[in-house]
Amino acid sequence: MSTNSFGLAAGFLVILIIWIYQRVRMPKMHSLAGYMSRRAIKTEETWQFAQRFYSTFGIEIFTILFLGAVAGGLFNIAWLQSVNVQAVALGIALILQNIATERELRHAFPNDHVNQG
């Protein structure tokens, strides 16, 4: 059975466009948009750093996911067309994005300890 499905390619493209927009026009601190963690909202400097890193890393990850979904549709690669595989890849990508952002914040601001409460 031949399918011509691009899976979540449209969704990946929308998220990619949102992150590119966020990279260009950074959200205000303490708004609902943007990356929020205790470490990220500590100061304006950590907030700016976290937003830049999170959006840049998101653009990289979602470009890869988008290209994979499009390649699956164009070259009829069944496992790349699978919505289940793409959804798992999306989940893993979001987890990696959060972990990488926290790691970079910890390395960039080593003296800013987050209050354990």
URCOR-V395406 format. One record per pair of residues at least 24 apart in sequence whose C-alpha atoms are under 7 Angstrom apart, sorted by the first residue. I is the first residue (numbers start at 1). J is the second residue. Records with the same first field share a line. If there is no record, write none. Layout:
I=J ; J
This chain:
4=73 ; 76
5=73 ; 81
6=69 ; 70 ; 72 ; 73 ; 81
7=69 ; 81 ; 82 ; 83
8=69 ; 83 ; 86
9=66 ; 69 ; 70
12=62 ; 65 ; 66
13=66
16=59 ; 62 ; 63
19=55 ; 58 ; 59
20=59
22=55
23=52 ; 55 ; 56
38=114
39=114
50=101 ; 105
53=101
54=97 ; 101
57=97
58=97
61=93
